[in-house]
């Protein structure tokens, strides 16, 4: 059986999805891409959700980086999420 670090993967996914939510409107307006109702009419909601996900992933990465017993360093979450 393999050792999967599920919290690491969850934090990397949260970072990537948070970045996507927080920045999609900028690129969608510039490139005339379609937007959902929240991005078009209430842009603050997805931006705040994205920033919250980014903050949680960043805090988890900082916690993992400060814990010496972890196999993978916590800061690898950020490039993995990108």
C-alpha positions, 0 to 999 in steps of 0.5 A: 500500500502506498503512502498518500499525503491527502492533506498535502494534495487537498491543500494544493488543490485548495490553493489552485482552486482559490487562485482560479476563483480569485482571478478568473473575472480579471481574465474573463473580462479582458478576453471576453470569456463567459462568466457565471452569475456570481462572477458577472453580478456579484464578483465579490463572492467568488473573490472572497471564497478564493482568497479564503481558500488561498489563505487556508492553503498558505497557512497549512503550508506554513504549518507544514514547513514549521513541522520538521517531522513531515516528509514533504516540505510545506512550501511545496504546496504552493508550486503544486497548487499553481 
